[in-house]
Amino acid sequence: MTASKAQATEGTFSAAERAAMKERAAELRADSARGGKQAKADRLEADVLAKIAEMPPADRALAERFHALVREHAPHLAPRTWYGMPAYAKDGRVLCFLKPSEKFGSRYTTIGFEDPAALDDGPLWPTSYALTAWTDGVGRTLADLVRRAAG
């Protein structure tokens, strides 16, 4: 058993998980900061762009494309960070997010959708997608998913 699996079994969090929780706490503190609605929206988008800029090149390229896609196909979603990851919210609730591969040492970047996403398709549907490269087909599929999720 690896050290991370042993830690999970014992009920402790990995260093990456603790870092993500600290980032989320900082995000919540920043959300409560005073300022006008537009100033807050600008700050939140700047936070997302800063997180994207910090990513390794492969993750950054995918994140930049996803950010542009969301802004084009669902401009009403509010960019924000969520556990230190780029995310997009509807009515204050995270609807979709991009988890870079380096975040938790994964072999792929993940595009995920949370409960507010309107993607229901019978009794079973996917809520996250592994992303290793951006192609025209990937862009079309993600654009469709984001439009549907954003309602």
N, C-alpha and C positions, 0 to 999 in steps of 0.2 A: 504494500500500500504506500502511495506517495505521501509526502509530508502534507500537501494540501488536502488530500482525501482524509488523512488521519485527523487533521485539524477540524474538518467539517464534521467528522464523526464525533469528535469530542465537543462540538458546539462552539468552537471559536471561529473567528473570521480570519481570512487570509489578509495579508498586507494590502493587496489590491482592493479587497472588499472594504476594509477599514478606510482606505483612502477615498473610495467612492462615497462612503457614508459621510465622511468629513466634507467632501465637496458638496453633497446634498445639503448638509447643515449650513454651509456658507451660502448656498443659493437661496435657502429659505430666509436667512438673515438679510441678504441683499434684496429679496423681494419685498421685505417690509420697510426698506429704506424709503425715506420721503422723496417726493419729486412728482412732477406732473406725469400724466398718463403717457404722453408722447416721449418725454425724457426717459421714462422707464422702458418703453418699447425699444427705443434706440439703444439703451444700455444693454437690454437683453439680447438684441441682435448682435451688438458688438461683442458680447460675451461668447455667443455661438461662433462668430467668425474668429475670435481669439483661440477658442478651443480647437477649431479646425486647423488654424495656422500652426498650432503646437504639435500636430500629429506627424508621424513619420510619412514620408512621401507617398507611399502606396495608399495608406488610409486617407491621407489628406486629399488625394486626387478623387477618390470615391466620395468623400464627404462634401467636397466642393460641388461635384456634379449633383449629389442628392439635394444639397441646400438650394442650388439654382432651380432644380426641378420642383421642389416644394414651393418656392417663392413664385414660380411661373404658374403652376397648376392648382395651387391652393393658397393664393396670396392672403386670404383671411386667417390662415393659421399663424399663430404668434410664435416666432422663434424664441427659444430659451435653452438654458442648459438644464440637464436632469441627471443627477449623479455624475456630473462632469462630462456628459455626452451631449452632442447636439440633439435637440428635440423640438417638436412643434406642437403647440397646444391649441385647443378649441375650447372656448368658454372657460379658460383657466385650467383645463385638464390636459395632460399630455396625451396626444393622439398617436404620434409616431416618433421614432428616434433612430439614430444611427449609433451603433456600438462598434467602435473601431476594434480591429483585431488585437491591437496591442493593449487594450484596456484590461483584459483579464487573461492575456496570453493565448488567445484563440488563433486558430489557423485561418479564420475568415472574418470579415466585417459582417455585421448583422444589421438588417433593417427590421425594426420591430414595430408592432402596432399594439396599442393598449385598448382597454375596454371601450372608450368612446368611439373607436373606429367602426364605421358602418360596413364591415366586411362579412357579416354573418352569411353563411351559405349552407343552410340545413343544420344538421347536428354536429358537423365537423368542418373546420376550416383552419388554415395556417395563420399564425399571428407573428411569425418571424421568418426572415428569409436570409440565407447565407449569400454573401456578395463577394466574389473574388475578382471580378473585372466588370468594366462598364462597356456595354455594347449598345448598338441602336435598339436591339430587342429588349435588353434589360431596361433601357430608358423608357421604352413604350410600356412595358409591363409595370414598372414602378409608377409611371405617370398615371396609369389606369387605377392602380391600387390607391395611390394618394388621393386622386379625385373621388373615388368611391368612399374611401375612409372618411374624408373630410365632409362628405355629404353635400 
